[in-house]
Amino acid sequence: MRKYLFAGVLLTLGFAGLSAFQFEADARRTSVSERLYLITVEDKLSKEEQAGQYAFDRAHSYLGFKIKHMGLVDVPGGFTDFAGDIDFKPGDLEDSTVAFTAQVTSIDTRVDARDNHLRSKDFFEVETYPEMRFKSTAIEKQGDRLLVKGNLTIKDVTKEIEIPVSIYGPIKDQRGAVRMGVVGSTVINRRDFNVNYGGNLPNGTAVLADNVAIDIQVESVKKKEEKADAGN
């Protein structure tokens, strides 16, 4: 009896391993865009279903940054309290818009003492400037990506920046809600926004680099359209 049971377990594990291997092999053979197509091809949304106002789903989004420390490594951080909206127009992407705000006090670099220093007058002065804001001014097609141009406000400075982004979806989730992914990155100079703290090492290397890499990973959910009042 034990012999047959053992053989059955081995057979089950063998099939499981083969299935896992096959899945990994398929994944390696298939590009990301092809996998997304395979997932959504049977449930392709019309442009009317895709179009509309979307809100950032903060639980599945990330607004982060990285800055070089002493010329050695990139130290990551992010903001945990942020909100944003996207007006998505798939028929005329250039007319789409995006805007978001982040509460600077929510900055998180995994070190409390450093986070408190970043909130101070040496860096972001959160008591005076509690929010940073971005609002798009133009969107351009660049191949299979979009270039989002807009005004970024940090502290008392507003400057135009450009963010190349990729759009994933929109798709319907298991509850019927329409979701869309927006992934982008760019680089800004912190000194352009009066974030000037930090000197140099004896060899001349900056303790903190001027350039900051921005990483945006946003999953957004289409807002439900409000039904018109039947009495009006």
C-alpha positions in Angstrom: 0.0 0.0 0.0 2.8 2.4 0.9 4.6 1.6 -2.3 1.5 2.6 -4.4 0.9 5.7 -2.4 4.5 6.7 -2.8 4.3 6.1 -6.6 1.2 8.2 -6.8 2.8 11.1 -5.0 5.8 10.9 -7.3 3.5 10.9 -10.4 1.6 13.9 -9.1 4.8 15.8 -8.4 6.1 14.9 -11.8 3.1 16.3 -13.6 3.2 19.4 -11.4 6.8 20.0 -12.2 6.2 19.4 -15.9 3.4 21.9 -15.8 5.5 24.5 -14.0 8.4 24.0 -16.4 6.0 24.3 -19.4 4.6 27.6 -18.0 8.0 29.0 -17.5 9.1 28.0 -21.0 5.9 29.6 -22.5 6.6 32.7 -20.5 10.1 32.9 -21.9 8.9 32.5 -25.4 6.2 35.1 -25.1 6.8 38.8 -24.8 5.0 40.9 -22.2 2.8 42.5 -24.8 1.9 39.1 -26.3 1.0 37.8 -22.9 -1.3 40.8 -22.3 -2.9 40.2 -25.6 -3.5 36.5 -24.8 -5.1 37.5 -21.5 -7.4 40.2 -23.0 -8.1 39.1 -26.5 -11.3 37.2 -25.5 -12.6 40.2 -23.5 -11.5 43.1 -25.7 -13.1 46.3 -24.4 -14.6 48.8 -26.9 -13.2 52.3 -26.9 -16.5 53.4 -25.2 -15.9 51.0 -22.4 -12.3 52.1 -22.0 -12.9 55.8 -22.1 -13.7 57.8 -18.9 -12.4 59.1 -15.6 -10.1 56.8 -13.7 -8.9 57.1 -10.1 -5.5 55.9 -8.8 -5.9 52.6 -6.8 -3.3 53.4 -4.2 -3.3 49.8 -2.8 -1.9 48.6 -6.2 0.3 51.6 -7.1 3.7 53.0 -6.3 5.2 56.5 -6.5 8.9 56.2 -5.8 12.3 57.6 -6.4 16.0 56.7 -6.2 19.0 58.9 -5.5 22.7 58.0 -5.7 24.5 58.1 -2.3 28.2 58.9 -2.3 28.5 57.7 -5.9 28.0 54.2 -4.7 24.4 52.9 -4.6 20.9 54.1 -5.4 18.9 54.6 -2.2 15.2 54.0 -2.8 12.2 55.8 -1.3 8.6 56.6 -2.0 5.4 58.3 -0.9 2.6 56.3 0.6 -0.1 58.9 0.6 -1.1 60.1 -2.9 -4.1 60.4 -5.1 -4.7 61.0 -8.8 -7.1 61.0 -11.7 -6.8 60.1 -15.3 -9.2 61.3 -18.0 -8.6 58.6 -20.6 -9.6 59.1 -24.2 -8.5 56.0 -26.2 -9.9 57.5 -29.5 -7.8 60.6 -29.1 -5.0 59.9 -26.6 -3.5 63.4 -27.0 -6.6 64.8 -25.4 -6.2 62.6 -22.3 -5.1 64.2 -19.0 -3.6 63.1 -15.7 -3.1 64.9 -12.4 -1.9 63.7 -9.0 -0.8 64.9 -5.6 1.4 63.4 -3.0 1.5 64.2 0.7 5.2 64.9 1.3 5.0 64.0 5.0 4.3 60.4 3.8 7.8 60.0 2.5 9.2 56.6 3.3 12.8 55.5 2.9 12.6 52.7 5.5 14.7 54.7 8.0 12.7 56.9 10.4 15.5 59.3 11.2 16.2 59.9 7.6 12.5 60.3 6.8 12.3 63.0 9.5 15.3 64.7 8.1 13.8 64.7 4.6 10.7 66.4 6.1 12.7 69.2 7.7 13.8 72.6 6.3 17.0 70.9 5.0 14.9 69.2 2.3 11.1 69.4 1.7 9.9 71.7 4.5 6.7 69.8 4.9 5.2 72.2 7.4 5.3 74.9 4.7 4.9 72.8 1.6 2.9 69.7 2.5 2.1 68.6 -1.0 3.8 68.0 -4.3 1.6 68.2 -7.4 1.7 67.2 -11.1 -0.7 68.2 -13.8 -0.3 67.2 -17.5 -0.3 69.9 -20.2 0.2 67.7 -23.2 0.4 64.1 -24.2 2.1 62.9 -27.4 2.4 59.5 -29.1 5.9 58.0 -29.3 5.7 54.7 -31.0 3.8 52.3 -28.7 4.4 54.6 -25.8 3.1 58.1 -24.7 5.1 61.1 -23.7 3.3 63.0 -20.9 4.4 66.6 -20.5 3.2 68.5 -17.4 4.0 70.8 -14.5 5.5 69.4 -11.4 5.4 71.5 -8.2 7.7 70.8 -5.3 8.0 73.3 -2.5 7.7 76.8 -4.1 8.9 75.8 -7.6 6.8 74.6 -10.6 8.7 73.2 -13.6 7.7 71.4 -16.7 8.9 67.8 -16.9 8.4 64.9 -19.4 7.5 61.4 -18.4 7.5 58.6 -21.0 4.8 56.1 -20.1 3.4 52.8 -21.2 -0.3 51.9 -20.9 -1.5 48.4 -20.0 -5.1 47.5 -20.5 -7.7 48.7 -19.9 -9.2 45.3 -18.8 -12.1 44.2 -16.7 -11.3 42.6 -13.4 -13.2 39.7 -11.8 -15.8 42.0 -10.4 -16.4 43.8 -13.7 -14.5 47.0 -12.9 -12.4 48.5 -15.6 -8.7 48.8 -14.7 -5.7 50.3 -16.4 -2.0 50.3 -15.7 0.3 53.3 -16.3 4.0 52.7 -15.9 6.6 55.5 -16.4 9.9 56.9 -15.3 11.9 60.1 -15.6 14.8 62.0 -14.0 14.7 65.4 -12.3 17.3 67.6 -10.8 16.4 68.2 -7.1 18.2 71.5 -7.1 15.8 72.8 -9.7 13.1 72.5 -6.9 15.2 74.2 -4.1 16.1 70.8 -2.5 19.8 71.7 -2.1 21.0 70.0 1.0 24.3 68.0 0.8 28.0 68.6 0.3 30.9 66.7 -1.2 33.3 64.1 0.0 37.0 64.8 0.2 37.4 63.3 -3.3 34.8 65.7 -4.7 32.0 63.2 -5.0 28.6 64.5 -4.0 27.2 62.9 -0.9 23.7 63.1 -2.5 23.5 63.2 -6.3 21.6 66.1 -7.9 19.6 63.8 -10.2 16.7 61.8 -8.8 15.1 59.0 -10.7 11.3 58.9 -10.5 9.4 55.7 -10.8 5.7 55.6 -11.4 3.6 52.4 -11.3 -0.1 53.3 -11.2 -3.1 50.9 -11.4 -6.2 53.0 -11.9 -9.9 52.1 -11.7 -12.6 53.6 -13.9 -15.1 55.6 -11.9 -18.7 54.7 -12.2 -20.8 57.1 -14.2 -23.4 58.9 -12.1 -26.8 58.3 -13.4 -28.9 61.3 -14.2 -31.7 62.2 -11.8 -35.0 60.8 -13.4 -36.8 63.9 -12.0 -34.7 66.3 -14.0 
